[in-house]
Amino acid sequence: MNKLFSEYSIKNVKIKNRICVPPMVISLGNEGYVTLENVNRYKELAKGGAGLIIQEATGINKEGRLSQRQLGIWNDDQIEGLKDIVNAVHAEGAKIFVQIHHAGVTGIAEQPICPSSYEYQGYGRTVVGREMTIEDIKAVQKDYIEAGRRAYEAGYDGIELHGCHGYLISQFLNKRVNKRTDEYGRNPEKFAIEIIEGIRKVTPEEFIVGIRLGGFEPTLEDGLHHAKELEKSGVDFFDVSYGFFNEQEIHMSEEYKYSNAVYAAEEIRKAVSIPVFAVGGINSAELAEEILNETKVDLVDIGRGVLINPNWANDARGGRDTGKCLNCPKCMWFGQSKTCSGKVLFERNNERG
Ligand SMILES: Cc1cc2nc3c(=O)[nH]c(=O)nc-3n(C[C@H](O)[C@H](O)[C@H](O)COP(=O)(O)O)c2cc1C
């Protein structure tokens, strides 16, 4: 496990190994404010040995939320609570970024916004997103920039823009969703690039600003183009995942050994010279080590693995059983269920007392 447990630096931030806990909405807040449960949850994850934790999708404003209980970073009075998470994680020797998020058409707003009119079916309702005016665009960008400033003030080591999985930035990047005829349609990266430039103006140069991108948005060719354009804007890393759910075209060889998101990360890694993280079904230390060596990505994301076993990284290092996600058709962790069968099985097999 030479590479998995080797140090890695992004700018001045030294990460003790190549294991990243990707953002996962798992602990939910109190109307957007941090609770003791949130702090304990992140402390437990940091104790588990991962070098980097990316805090779950945290709302930049109330309109863009996915639920009433989603954590938020839209008000200065939220900074105190967020600091508690940061301090708890730092005390355990891990670094922490926060993923900042706006859901766009997929959010809970009565009439959600979207780059252009788009019919979205989800959460038991069908909504048609209202096309954003230039004023809407500027206002939402300002909310992202303010969220970036608050993240810096709360002590995070960096931020990750949520730029995939069908949320607002992904809606701009995906040409099947973004039908605008102005510059935000002709140049789909413009919305995110202006946010990054704005955050740079209100935070010191060493503050890390990265983005989670869909590799297939809607095709890999588009994903590569987005990555190259964003790299020019001075972004610090790409965390590569999947794109807008029903609006992506995934083509790769059937022989490819890893997940399609890992494939996209490998291809993006070849095209850019900034750090790239890979995700998707990385369910053992051996696989994580192999992916680092074979694809040349810089960090590996262990998502559901740490939900099953928060001590995943320490166990991997000690050569112990790390547990395995059983890939249920619908992950039981959505909705905060404690009935994850992979977790139950892991705990039964590993009564460590
Ligand atoms: C319960 C749960 C919540 C998630 N929440 C987020 C999120 O807030 N932001 C995000 O970008 N991805 C989110 N994801 C996706 C994960 O970050 C990760 O990409 C996915 O689980 C695949 O990695 P894995 O195979 O290691 O689990 C979530 C996944 C799960 C299971």
The ligand as an SDF file (V2000), in Angstrom:
LIG
                    3D

 31 33  0  0  0  0  0  0  0  0999 V2000
  -25.7530    8.6660    1.4720 C   0  0  0  0  0  0  0  0  0  0  0  0
  -25.0180    9.3320    0.3770 C   0  0  0  0  0  0  0  0  0  0  0  0
  -25.0040   10.7240    0.2940 C   0  0  0  0  0  0  0  0  0  0  0  0
  -24.3030   11.3770   -0.7330 C   0  0  0  0  0  0  0  0  0  0  0  0
  -24.2420   12.7460   -0.7570 N   0  0  0  0  0  0  0  0  0  0  0  0
  -23.4510   13.3810   -1.6830 C   0  0  0  0  0  0  0  0  0  0  0  0
  -23.2120   14.7760   -1.6130 C   0  0  0  0  0  0  0  0  0  0  0  0
  -23.6500   15.4780   -0.7090 O   0  0  0  0  0  0  0  0  0  0  0  0
  -22.4470   15.3390   -2.5860 N   0  0  0  0  0  0  0  0  0  0  0  0
  -21.8700   14.5950   -3.5950 C   0  0  0  0  0  0  0  0  0  0  0  0
  -21.1850   15.1540   -4.4580 O   0  0  0  0  0  0  0  0  0  0  0  0
  -22.0380   13.2560   -3.6360 N   0  0  0  0  0  0  0  0  0  0  0  0
  -22.7820   12.6330   -2.7070 C   0  0  0  0  0  0  0  0  0  0  0  0
  -22.8800   11.2660   -2.7060 N   0  0  0  0  0  0  0  0  0  0  0  0
  -22.0520   10.4870   -3.6780 C   0  0  0  0  0  0  0  0  0  0  0  0
  -20.7250   10.0490   -2.9960 C   0  0  0  0  0  0  0  0  0  0  0  0
  -19.9050   11.1800   -2.7240 O   0  0  0  0  0  0  0  0  0  0  0  0
  -19.9310    9.0860   -3.9050 C   0  0  0  0  0  0  0  0  0  0  0  0
  -19.6300    9.7450   -5.1040 O   0  0  0  0  0  0  0  0  0  0  0  0
  -20.7070    7.8000   -4.1970 C   0  0  0  0  0  0  0  0  0  0  0  0
  -21.1870    7.2320   -2.9920 O   0  0  0  0  0  0  0  0  0  0  0  0
  -19.8490    6.7900   -4.9410 C   0  0  0  0  0  0  0  0  0  0  0  0
  -18.7050    6.4580   -4.1950 O   0  0  0  0  0  0  0  0  0  0  0  0
  -18.6120    5.0270   -3.4190 P   0  0  0  0  0  0  0  0  0  0  0  0
  -18.7850    3.9640   -4.4590 O   0  0  0  0  0  0  0  0  0  0  0  0
  -17.2500    5.0240   -2.7920 O   0  0  0  0  0  0  0  0  0  0  0  0
  -19.7190    4.9990   -2.4130 O   0  0  0  0  0  0  0  0  0  0  0  0
  -23.6010   10.6070   -1.7050 C   0  0  0  0  0  0  0  0  0  0  0  0
  -23.6150    9.2040   -1.6190 C   0  0  0  0  0  0  0  0  0  0  0  0
  -24.2930    8.5700   -0.5950 C   0  0  0  0  0  0  0  0  0  0  0  0
  -24.2530    7.0640   -0.5060 C   0  0  0  0  0  0  0  0  0  0  0  0
  1  2  1  0
  2  3  1  0
  2 30  2  0
  3  4  2  0
  4  5  1  0
  4 28  1  0
  5  6  2  0
  6  7  1  0
  6 13  1  0
  7  8  2  0
  7  9  1  0
  9 10  1  0
 10 11  2  0
 10 12  1  0
 12 13  2  0
 13 14  1  0
 14 15  1  0
 14 28  1  0
 15 16  1  0
 16 17  1  0
 16 18  1  0
 18 19  1  0
 18 20  1  0
 20 21  1  0
 20 22  1  0
 22 23  1  0
 23 24  1  0
 24 25  2  0
 24 26  1  0
 24 27  1  0
 28 29  2  0
 29 30  1  0
 30 31  1  0
M  END
$$$$
